[in-house]
Amino acid sequence: MLSVAKVQRRNAWCYYVRGVAFGDGRRPVGQSLKDAQEMAGLPPGRWLGRGLAALGLTEGAEVSERQMELVFGQGRHPDADRIERHLLDDGVDPATARRATVLGQPIEEIEARKQTPLLALDFTFRPQASLIVLWVLGNDRTRRVIERAHERAIATALRWLEDEVAETRWSSGRGRAKTPALVVAAFRHFDNRDGFPLLHDHCLVLNRVQRLDADGEPKWGALDTRRLYRHVVAAGTLYTLAMTTEVCEELGLATVPREVTPGLRPVMEIAGVDSELIDWSSTRRQRIEDVLEGLTYKYAQKHGRLPGEQARHGLGWWAAQDTRPEKKTPRPLKQLLAWWRASALLKFGKQVVDGLLQRCREVGAAIRARVDPHIDAVLAAVDVAAVVSTVRGKFARRHVLAEARRHLLETLRGQEFTRGLDDYITNRALADHSRQSTAPQPGRRAPAADQIFYTADFAEPDPWWIAGTDGKPPRAATRYERARVASLAVRNTIRAALTPAQRAAAVQSHQQAAMPDEYLGGRTTDPATWLRTQENLERLAAFTRTANARRRAMEGREVPAADPASPVDQRRQEHEQQHRQPGQGQGQGLQP
């Protein structure tokens, strides 16, 4: 999984040196970064990327505090002090000597135009929750395998960004060039702010890259950060696919889909890791979900509908800010592992903790024996194109590539695949089932490859409603659920057109083998759960009338009488009481 944040303010390097480089803790004032890291048992940061050669750095070298200040605080060469001193000794004036150490446009010039300079992007890579549980409770070899896979997956994602995505731009975007060489400072963290396990790396991607000018001389310029942002999801799916596949192959494991939010895309977790163990390691997520429930309820009250995808992301960020704890005091990994193991033993017992890896291997062996390790690329292209077109309508190649990588992880369940298969499936989906919707404009420059959008001719299923459970109201099917139905319909049509010999020769059952029946054939695609009959539509209309009456009463500052026999009203009353408590401070994290 991958998240991105901007490093924008000029003193942002202070935050990263004092906090991020120190394990999300508060470094004592006056203590050097290296001494503080050694006392806390934290690993030092390390340099990554092909762009290090232009700065005289080597990959894997330690990141010093002064280098952080120069590179990410001032936009200068990491060895600027020595370079400037030599120039001054040669008689160069101070202003010229300092300018010679600046990478690209000086920050002072950007700020003089009343603009905020973007210094770097913080790419944060972290595994799925089940892999973190295995990393915590597994033996030394299991931890080494997971950490090595984590590092290799990060390197794979960064190499892909360098090879396929990274570009520099100048003259307000009129000039562009490929820049397959990034400068990255990576910092390893072991836990979250609650002190619970969360293996992750902060990778600070410098917003400066080198290119050759018209005279063939090297010149530093800014990255096209918009292009990087567009490809974050594709890079995140590549990291997850690479890491999960390596761990499963090394340890003999497999993955299963875990539905976190009903109707949304499941997370592929390691089979055999119970949801109780995942919840134990994800303490902050539960707090975020509790606050998010209240924010979603208020949104529905105000707008008369549930939040869409964009609004849901905004509410999620809001809830995360409201539940963000204060910084902690970092601890050595050995001490953390002992605390975490003691906590797990106290909650789950020795048999569950010590037998976790063996249980995962047994479940994984059963899944790997059932799932064909080959991919039917024709049907995979259909599935990917149908899902992307239903979810997005118009889509670019990066959206199809990200979906192809998800398809490989969902279908193969962690088994190895041929390198480049994700690109092959993407190309087939675009060539066979998509048509370009972006037309070149006369007199204008042709759009870049990542700016070309496509559409598909798949029939999108009509909306339907899914029956509520535990007193919850019925909900509309999500776009992802409708995409699954569209994909199944198209693939079943293709299978029906095949001859018996073709069906016997094709690897056309891989999707059914990979996805359990309760996932594909459950409430998502089972018409028995859809509110389409006259009786179900009447139930939905009655619920809508009740909701509208309650909304009108609240707008008039009147409280409607609740039906004691209605579980929906009882749940709503309990919910209102919980979220009317003073001092919760919900929404304080959102800034205009």
C-alpha positions as CSV (number, residue, x, y, z in Angstrom):
1,M,0.0,0.0,0.0
2,L,1.2,3.5,-0.9
3,S,0.3,6.9,0.4
4,V,1.8,10.3,-0.7
5,A,2.2,13.6,1.1
6,K,3.8,16.9,0.1
7,V,6.9,18.3,1.7
8,Q,6.2,22.0,1.0
9,R,7.1,24.4,3.7
10,R,10.7,25.7,3.8
11,N,11.3,24.3,7.3
12,A,9.7,21.0,6.4
13,W,13.1,19.3,6.7
14,C,13.0,20.1,10.4
15,Y,9.8,18.1,10.8
16,Y,11.3,15.1,9.0
17,V,14.7,15.3,10.7
18,R,13.2,15.8,14.2
19,G,10.2,13.5,13.7
20,V,10.1,11.2,10.7
21,A,13.8,10.4,10.8
22,F,13.4,9.6,14.5
23,G,10.6,7.1,14.2
24,D,7.7,9.5,14.4
25,G,9.0,10.6,17.9
26,R,10.2,13.8,19.4
27,R,14.0,14.0,19.4
28,P,15.5,15.7,22.4
29,V,16.6,19.3,21.8
30,G,20.3,19.6,21.2
31,Q,20.9,15.9,20.5
32,S,22.2,15.0,17.1
33,L,20.2,12.8,14.8
34,K,22.7,10.0,14.8
35,D,23.1,9.9,18.5
36,A,19.3,9.9,19.0
37,Q,18.8,7.1,16.5
38,E,21.5,5.0,18.2
39,M,20.1,5.6,21.7
40,A,16.6,4.7,20.5
41,G,17.8,1.7,18.5
42,L,16.4,3.1,15.2
43,P,18.0,2.4,11.8
44,P,19.5,5.4,10.1
45,G,18.0,6.7,6.8
46,R,19.5,5.5,3.6
47,W,19.9,7.0,0.1
48,L,18.1,5.3,-2.9
49,G,17.6,6.0,-6.6
50,R,19.7,6.3,-9.7
51,G,20.1,10.1,-9.3
52,L,22.6,9.7,-6.5
53,A,25.5,9.4,-8.9
54,A,25.0,13.0,-10.0
55,L,25.4,14.1,-6.3
56,G,28.4,11.9,-5.5
57,L,26.3,9.6,-3.3
58,T,26.1,5.8,-3.3
59,E,22.9,3.8,-2.9
60,G,22.4,2.5,0.6
61,A,24.7,5.2,2.2
62,E,23.5,6.7,5.5
63,V,21.5,10.0,5.4
64,S,23.1,12.6,7.7
65,E,21.3,15.4,9.4
66,R,23.2,18.1,7.5
67,Q,22.5,16.4,4.2
68,M,18.8,16.5,5.1
69,E,19.0,20.2,5.8
70,L,20.8,21.0,2.6
71,V,18.8,18.8,0.2
72,F,15.3,18.9,1.6
73,G,15.5,22.2,3.5
74,Q,17.5,24.4,1.1
75,G,17.4,22.6,-2.3
76,R,21.2,22.4,-2.4
77,H,23.9,19.8,-3.0
78,P,24.3,17.4,-0.1
79,D,28.0,18.3,-0.1
80,A,27.4,22.1,-0.5
81,D,29.5,23.1,2.5
82,R,32.7,21.6,1.0
83,I,31.9,22.9,-2.6
84,E,31.2,26.4,-1.3
85,R,34.3,26.5,0.8
86,H,36.6,25.5,-2.1
87,L,35.0,28.1,-4.3
88,L,35.5,30.8,-1.7
89,D,39.2,29.7,-1.3
90,D,39.5,30.2,-5.1
91,G,38.4,33.8,-4.8
92,V,34.7,33.4,-5.9
93,D,32.3,35.9,-4.2
94,P,30.0,34.4,-1.6
95,A,26.8,34.8,-3.6
96,T,28.2,33.1,-6.7
97,A,29.7,30.3,-4.5
98,R,26.4,29.6,-2.9
99,R,24.5,29.7,-6.2
100,A,26.8,27.1,-7.5
101,T,25.6,24.6,-4.9
102,V,21.8,25.1,-5.6
103,L,20.0,22.4,-7.5
104,G,17.8,24.1,-10.1
105,Q,15.9,27.2,-9.3
106,P,16.7,28.7,-5.9
107,I,14.0,28.5,-3.3
108,E,14.3,32.2,-2.6
109,E,13.3,33.0,-6.1
110,I,10.2,30.9,-5.9
111,E,9.2,32.4,-2.6
112,A,9.8,35.9,-4.0
113,R,7.0,35.2,-6.5
114,K,4.7,34.5,-3.6
115,Q,4.7,30.8,-4.4
116,T,5.3,27.9,-2.1
117,P,8.1,25.7,-3.2
118,L,7.5,22.0,-3.3
119,L,10.7,20.3,-1.9
120,A,9.8,16.6,-2.1
121,L,7.1,14.0,-2.1
122,D,6.8,11.6,0.9
123,F,6.0,8.2,-0.6
124,T,5.1,5.9,2.4
125,F,5.1,2.1,1.6
126,R,3.5,-0.4,4.0
127,P,2.4,-4.0,3.7
128,Q,-1.1,-5.4,4.4
129,A,-2.2,-5.9,8.0
130,S,-1.9,-9.7,7.9
131,L,1.8,-9.4,6.7
132,I,2.5,-7.1,9.6
133,V,1.0,-9.6,12.0
134,L,3.2,-12.4,10.6
135,W,6.2,-10.0,10.8
136,V,5.5,-9.4,14.5
137,L,4.6,-12.9,15.7
138,G,6.7,-15.0,13.3
139,N,10.2,-16.3,13.9
140,D,13.4,-14.5,12.9
141,R,13.5,-16.1,9.4
142,T,9.9,-15.0,8.8
143,R,10.8,-11.4,9.7
144,R,13.8,-11.5,7.5
145,V,11.8,-12.7,4.5
146,I,9.1,-10.1,5.0
147,E,11.6,-7.2,5.5
148,R,13.6,-8.3,2.5
149,A,10.5,-8.6,0.3
150,H,9.4,-5.1,1.6
151,E,12.7,-3.6,0.6
152,R,12.7,-5.3,-2.8
153,A,9.2,-4.3,-3.5
154,I,10.0,-0.6,-2.7
155,A,13.0,-0.8,-5.1
156,T,10.8,-2.4,-7.8
157,A,8.2,0.4,-7.4
158,L,10.9,3.2,-7.5
159,R,12.5,1.6,-10.6
160,W,9.2,1.5,-12.3
161,L,8.6,5.2,-11.5
162,E,12.1,6.0,-12.8
163,D,11.7,4.0,-16.0
164,E,8.1,4.7,-17.0
165,V,6.8,7.7,-15.1
166,A,9.4,10.3,-14.0
167,E,9.7,13.4,-16.2
168,T,11.1,16.9,-15.8
169,R,9.3,19.9,-17.1
170,W,10.4,23.5,-17.8
171,S,9.0,26.7,-19.5
172,S,5.6,26.2,-17.9
173,G,5.4,22.6,-19.2
174,R,6.3,23.5,-22.8
175,G,9.5,21.5,-22.4
176,R,9.6,17.9,-21.2
177,A,12.1,15.2,-20.9
178,K,12.4,11.7,-19.4
179,T,14.4,11.5,-16.2
180,P,15.1,7.9,-15.2
181,A,17.0,8.9,-12.1
182,L,15.4,9.9,-8.8
183,V,17.0,11.0,-5.5
184,V,15.3,9.3,-2.6
185,A,16.0,9.3,1.2
186,A,14.3,6.4,2.9
187,F,13.5,6.0,6.6
188,R,12.3,2.7,8.2
189,H,9.6,2.8,11.0
190,F,8.4,-0.2,13.0
191,D,5.3,1.0,14.7
192,N,2.5,3.6,14.6
193,R,1.9,6.4,17.0
194,D,-0.1,4.1,19.3
195,G,3.0,1.9,19.7
196,F,1.4,-1.0,17.8
197,P,3.2,-2.7,14.9
198,L,3.3,-1.0,11.6
199,L,6.3,-1.8,9.4
200,H,6.6,1.0,6.8
201,D,9.2,3.2,5.0
202,H,9.0,6.9,4.3
203,C,10.7,7.6,1.0
204,L,11.3,11.3,0.4
205,V,11.5,11.8,-3.4
206,L,13.4,15.0,-4.1
207,N,11.7,17.4,-6.4
208,R,14.9,17.9,-8.4
209,V,16.2,15.8,-11.3
210,Q,19.0,16.2,-13.8
211,R,18.6,16.5,-17.6
212,L,20.8,17.5,-20.5
213,D,20.2,21.0,-21.9
214,A,20.5,22.0,-25.6
215,D,24.3,22.1,-25.3
216,G,24.5,18.7,-23.8
217,E,25.4,20.0,-20.4
218,P,23.7,18.5,-17.2
219,K,21.1,20.8,-15.7
220,W,18.9,20.5,-12.6
221,G,15.2,21.0,-12.8
222,A,11.9,20.2,-11.2
223,L,10.0,16.9,-11.5
224,D,6.6,16.8,-13.1
225,T,4.9,16.0,-9.8
226,R,1.4,15.9,-11.3
227,R,2.5,13.0,-13.5
228,L,3.9,11.2,-10.4
229,Y,0.6,11.8,-8.5
230,R,-1.4,10.3,-11.4
231,H,0.6,7.0,-11.2
232,V,0.6,6.6,-7.4
233,V,-2.1,3.9,-7.5
234,A,-0.4,1.9,-10.2
235,A,2.9,2.2,-8.2
236,G,1.1,1.1,-5.0
237,T,-0.4,-2.0,-6.6
238,L,3.0,-2.9,-8.1
239,Y,4.5,-2.7,-4.6
240,T,1.7,-4.8,-3.0
241,L,1.8,-7.4,-5.8
242,A,5.6,-7.8,-5.7
243,M,5.9,-8.0,-2.0
244,T,3.0,-10.3,-1.4
245,T,4.1,-12.7,-4.2
246,E,7.7,-12.9,-2.8
247,V,6.6,-13.6,0.7
248,C,4.0,-16.2,-0.4
249,E,6.5,-18.0,-2.6
250,E,9.3,-18.0,0.1
251,L,7.0,-19.2,2.9
252,G,4.5,-21.3,1.0
253,L,1.5,-19.0,1.8
254,A,-1.5,-17.8,-0.1
255,T,-3.9,-14.9,0.0
256,V,-7.7,-14.5,0.5
257,P,-9.9,-11.5,-0.1
258,R,-11.0,-9.7,3.1
259,E,-13.9,-7.3,2.8
260,V,-13.2,-4.2,5.0
261,T,-16.1,-2.1,3.8
262,P,-19.2,-3.8,2.4
263,G,-19.5,-3.3,-1.3
264,L,-15.9,-1.9,-1.8
265,R,-12.9,-3.7,-3.2
266,P,-11.5,-6.4,-0.7
267,V,-8.0,-6.4,0.6
268,M,-6.0,-9.5,-0.3
269,E,-4.7,-10.7,3.1
270,I,-2.6,-13.8,4.0
271,A,-4.8,-16.8,4.4
272,G,-4.8,-18.2,8.0
273,V,-4.4,-14.8,9.8
274,D,-7.7,-14.4,11.6
275,S,-9.5,-11.0,11.6
276,E,-9.1,-10.8,15.4
277,L,-5.3,-10.7,15.0
278,I,-5.6,-8.1,12.3
279,D,-7.9,-6.0,14.5
280,W,-5.4,-6.4,17.4
281,S,-2.6,-4.9,15.3
282,S,-4.8,-2.1,13.8
283,T,-5.8,-0.1,16.8
284,R,-5.9,3.2,15.1
285,R,-8.0,2.0,12.2
286,Q,-10.8,1.1,14.6
287,R,-10.8,4.6,16.1
288,I,-10.9,6.1,12.6
289,E,-13.8,4.0,11.7
290,D,-15.7,4.9,14.8
291,V,-15.3,8.6,14.1
292,L,-16.0,8.1,10.4
293,E,-19.3,6.5,11.2
294,G,-20.4,9.7,13.0
295,L,-19.1,11.9,10.2
296,T,-20.9,9.8,7.6
297,Y,-24.2,10.1,9.5
298,K,-23.9,13.9,9.7
299,Y,-23.1,14.0,6.0
300,A,-26.2,12.0,5.2
301,Q,-28.3,14.3,7.5
302,K,-27.0,17.4,5.7
303,H,-27.2,16.1,2.1
304,G,-29.9,13.6,2.2
305,R,-27.7,10.8,0.8
306,L,-24.7,8.8,1.6
307,P,-21.3,10.2,0.5
308,G,-19.8,9.3,-2.8
309,E,-16.2,8.1,-3.4
310,Q,-14.6,11.5,-3.4
311,A,-16.6,12.7,-0.3
312,R,-15.8,9.4,1.4
313,H,-12.1,10.0,1.0
314,G,-12.5,13.5,2.4
315,L,-14.3,12.2,5.4
316,G,-11.7,9.5,5.9
317,W,-8.9,12.1,6.0
318,W,-11.0,14.2,8.4
319,A,-11.5,11.2,10.7
320,A,-7.7,10.4,10.5
321,Q,-6.8,13.9,11.6
322,D,-9.3,13.9,14.5
323,T,-7.8,10.6,15.8
324,R,-4.2,11.5,15.2
325,P,-2.3,10.9,18.6
326,E,0.7,12.9,19.8
327,K,4.2,11.8,19.0
328,K,5.7,9.0,21.2
329,T,9.1,8.0,22.4
330,P,10.7,5.5,20.0
331,R,11.8,2.1,21.3
332,P,14.3,-0.4,19.9
333,L,12.7,-3.1,17.7
334,K,13.8,-5.9,20.0
335,Q,12.0,-4.3,22.9
336,L,8.9,-3.7,20.7
337,L,8.8,-7.3,19.6
338,A,8.8,-8.5,23.1
339,W,6.0,-6.2,24.1
340,W,3.9,-7.1,21.1
341,R,4.4,-10.8,21.6
342,A,3.4,-10.5,25.3
343,S,0.3,-8.6,24.3
344,A,-0.7,-11.2,21.8
345,L,0.0,-14.1,24.2
346,L,-2.2,-12.4,26.8
347,K,-5.1,-11.8,24.4
348,F,-5.0,-15.0,22.2
349,G,-2.9,-17.6,24.0
350,K,0.3,-19.4,23.3
351,Q,-1.2,-22.0,20.9
352,V,-2.6,-19.3,18.6
353,V,0.5,-17.2,18.5
354,D,3.1,-20.0,18.2
355,G,1.0,-21.9,15.7
356,L,0.3,-18.9,13.4
357,L,2.9,-19.6,10.7
358,Q,2.1,-23.3,10.5
359,R,-1.6,-22.6,10.3
360,C,-1.0,-20.1,7.5
361,R,1.1,-22.7,5.6
362,E,-1.5,-25.4,5.9
363,V,-4.3,-23.1,4.6
364,G,-2.0,-21.7,1.9
365,A,-1.1,-25.2,0.7
366,A,-4.8,-26.1,0.3
367,I,-5.4,-22.9,-1.7
368,R,-2.3,-23.2,-3.9
369,A,-3.3,-26.8,-4.7
370,R,-6.7,-25.6,-5.9
371,V,-5.7,-22.5,-7.8
372,D,-4.2,-22.9,-11.3
373,P,-1.0,-21.0,-11.5
374,H,-1.6,-19.9,-15.1
375,I,-3.5,-16.9,-16.3
376,D,-6.0,-16.9,-19.2
377,A,-4.9,-13.5,-20.6
378,V,-8.0,-13.2,-22.9
379,L,-10.4,-13.5,-20.0
380,A,-8.2,-11.4,-17.8
381,A,-8.3,-8.6,-20.3
382,V,-12.1,-8.8,-20.4
383,D,-12.3,-8.7,-16.6
384,V,-9.9,-5.8,-16.2
385,A,-11.6,-3.7,-19.0
386,A,-15.1,-4.4,-17.6
387,V,-14.2,-3.5,-14.1
388,V,-12.3,-0.3,-15.0
389,S,-15.0,0.9,-17.4
390,T,-17.8,0.3,-15.0
391,V,-16.1,1.9,-12.1
392,R,-14.6,4.9,-13.9
393,G,-16.5,5.4,-17.2
394,K,-13.5,7.1,-18.9
395,F,-10.1,5.7,-18.0
396,A,-6.4,6.0,-18.9
397,R,-3.8,3.3,-19.3
398,R,-2.6,3.8,-15.7
399,H,-6.0,2.8,-14.4
400,V,-6.1,-0.4,-16.5
401,L,-2.5,-1.2,-15.4
402,A,-3.4,-0.9,-11.7
403,E,-6.5,-3.1,-12.2
404,A,-4.4,-5.7,-14.1
405,R,-2.0,-5.9,-11.1
406,R,-4.9,-6.3,-8.7
407,H,-6.3,-9.0,-11.0
408,L,-3.0,-10.9,-10.8
409,L,-2.9,-10.8,-7.0
410,E,-6.6,-11.8,-6.7
411,T,-6.4,-14.6,-9.2
412,L,-3.0,-16.2,-8.5
413,R,-3.4,-15.9,-4.7
414,G,0.2,-15.0,-4.2
415,Q,1.8,-17.4,-6.7
416,E,4.6,-16.3,-9.0
417,F,3.7,-14.9,-12.5
418,T,5.6,-14.1,-15.7
419,R,7.2,-10.7,-15.5
420,G,5.5,-8.2,-17.8
421,L,2.2,-10.0,-17.7
422,D,0.5,-7.0,-16.2
423,D,1.6,-4.9,-19.1
424,Y,0.5,-7.6,-21.6
425,I,-3.0,-7.8,-20.0
426,T,-3.2,-4.0,-20.0
427,N,-2.4,-3.8,-23.7
428,R,-4.9,-6.5,-24.6
429,A,-7.6,-4.8,-22.6
430,L,-6.9,-1.4,-24.3
431,A,-6.6,-3.0,-27.8
432,D,-9.5,-5.4,-27.7
433,H,-12.1,-3.8,-25.4
434,S,-11.5,-0.1,-25.4
435,R,-11.6,2.8,-27.8
436,Q,-9.8,6.1,-27.5
437,S,-12.0,9.0,-26.5
438,T,-9.3,11.7,-26.4
439,A,-9.0,13.4,-29.8
440,P,-6.0,15.5,-30.8
441,Q,-6.9,19.2,-31.2
442,P,-5.8,20.9,-34.4
443,G,-3.0,23.3,-33.8
444,R,-2.2,21.9,-30.4
445,R,0.5,19.6,-29.2
446,A,-0.5,15.9,-29.2
447,P,-1.6,14.7,-25.7
448,A,1.0,12.8,-23.7
449,A,0.4,9.0,-23.3
450,D,-0.8,9.4,-19.7
451,Q,-3.3,12.1,-20.8
452,I,-5.1,9.8,-23.3
453,F,-8.4,8.5,-22.1
454,Y,-10.5,5.5,-23.3
455,T,-14.0,4.1,-23.0
456,A,-15.4,0.6,-23.4
457,D,-18.7,-0.7,-24.8
458,F,-19.6,-3.0,-21.9
459,A,-23.2,-2.7,-20.8
460,E,-23.3,-1.3,-17.3
461,P,-25.7,-3.2,-15.0
462,D,-28.7,-1.2,-13.8
463,P,-28.6,0.0,-10.2
464,W,-30.1,-2.2,-7.5
465,W,-30.3,-2.2,-3.7
466,I,-28.9,-4.7,-1.3
467,A,-31.0,-5.7,1.7
468,G,-29.8,-4.4,5.1
469,T,-28.8,-6.6,8.0
470,D,-28.8,-6.1,11.8
471,G,-31.4,-3.4,11.5
472,K,-29.4,-1.4,8.9
473,P,-31.2,0.2,6.0
474,P,-30.9,-1.1,2.5
475,R,-28.0,0.4,0.5
476,A,-27.4,1.0,-3.2
477,A,-25.0,-1.3,-4.9
478,T,-21.6,0.2,-5.3
479,R,-19.8,0.8,-8.6
480,Y,-17.4,-2.0,-7.8
481,E,-20.2,-4.5,-7.2
482,R,-21.8,-3.5,-10.5
483,A,-18.4,-3.8,-12.2
484,R,-18.1,-7.4,-10.9
485,V,-21.5,-8.2,-12.4
486,A,-20.6,-6.6,-15.7
487,S,-17.3,-8.6,-15.8
488,L,-19.1,-11.9,-15.0
489,A,-21.7,-11.3,-17.7
490,V,-19.2,-10.6,-20.4
491,R,-16.9,-13.5,-19.5
492,N,-19.8,-16.0,-19.2
493,T,-20.9,-14.9,-22.7
494,I,-17.4,-15.6,-24.0
495,R,-17.3,-19.0,-22.4
496,A,-20.7,-20.0,-23.8
497,A,-19.4,-19.2,-27.3
498,L,-16.4,-21.6,-27.0
499,T,-16.5,-25.1,-28.3
500,P,-16.1,-28.0,-25.7
501,A,-12.5,-28.5,-27.0
502,Q,-11.7,-24.9,-26.6
503,R,-13.2,-24.8,-23.1
504,A,-11.1,-27.9,-22.2
505,A,-7.9,-26.3,-23.5
506,A,-8.4,-22.8,-22.0
507,V,-7.4,-21.9,-18.5
508,Q,-10.8,-20.3,-18.2
509,S,-11.7,-21.4,-14.7
510,H,-8.9,-19.5,-12.9
511,Q,-11.2,-16.7,-11.7
512,Q,-13.7,-19.0,-10.1
513,A,-11.0,-21.1,-8.5
514,A,-9.3,-18.0,-7.1
515,M,-12.3,-16.3,-5.7
516,P,-14.4,-18.2,-3.1
517,D,-18.0,-18.7,-3.8
518,E,-19.1,-16.7,-0.9
519,Y,-17.4,-13.7,-2.4
520,L,-18.4,-13.9,-6.1
521,G,-21.8,-15.5,-5.5
522,G,-22.8,-13.8,-2.3
523,R,-24.7,-10.6,-1.9
524,T,-22.7,-8.9,-4.6
525,T,-24.0,-11.0,-7.5
526,D,-26.9,-13.0,-6.0
527,P,-30.2,-11.5,-7.3
528,A,-32.0,-12.9,-4.3
529,T,-30.4,-10.1,-2.2
530,W,-31.3,-7.3,-4.6
531,L,-34.3,-5.1,-3.9
532,R,-35.9,-5.3,-7.3
533,T,-39.2,-7.1,-6.6
534,Q,-42.4,-5.1,-5.9
535,E,-42.3,-6.1,-2.3
536,N,-38.7,-5.0,-1.9
537,L,-39.3,-1.8,-3.7
538,E,-42.2,-1.0,-1.4
539,R,-39.9,-1.7,1.6
540,L,-37.4,0.7,0.1
541,A,-40.1,3.4,-0.5
542,A,-41.4,3.0,3.1
543,F,-37.8,3.4,4.4
544,T,-37.4,6.5,2.2
545,R,-40.6,8.1,3.5
546,T,-39.6,7.5,7.1
547,A,-36.1,9.0,6.4
548,N,-37.6,12.0,4.7
549,A,-40.1,12.6,7.5
550,R,-37.3,12.4,10.1
551,R,-35.1,14.8,8.1
552,R,-38.0,17.3,7.8
553,A,-38.7,17.1,11.5
554,M,-35.0,17.7,12.3
555,E,-34.9,20.7,10.0
556,G,-37.9,22.1,11.9
557,R,-36.1,21.3,15.2
558,E,-38.7,18.7,16.1
559,V,-37.7,15.2,17.2
560,P,-40.0,12.6,15.6
561,A,-41.4,9.9,17.7
562,A,-39.5,6.6,17.2
563,D,-41.1,3.4,16.7
564,P,-39.9,1.1,19.5
565,A,-40.4,-1.9,17.4
566,S,-38.2,-0.5,14.6
567,P,-34.5,-1.6,15.0
568,V,-33.5,1.1,12.5
569,D,-34.9,3.8,14.8
570,Q,-33.4,2.2,17.9
571,R,-30.0,2.1,16.3
572,R,-30.4,5.7,15.1
573,Q,-31.3,6.9,18.6
574,E,-28.3,5.2,20.1
575,H,-26.1,6.7,17.4
576,E,-27.4,10.2,18.0
577,Q,-26.8,9.9,21.8
578,Q,-23.2,8.7,21.2
579,H,-22.4,11.6,18.8
580,R,-24.1,14.4,20.9
581,Q,-21.5,14.1,23.6
582,P,-19.6,17.3,24.1
583,G,-15.9,17.7,23.5
584,Q,-15.4,15.2,20.7
585,G,-13.9,17.8,18.5
586,Q,-15.0,16.1,15.3
587,G,-13.9,18.0,12.2
588,Q,-11.2,20.1,13.7
589,G,-8.6,18.6,11.4
590,L,-10.3,20.0,8.2
591,Q,-8.9,23.3,7.2
592,P,-10.4,25.6,4.6
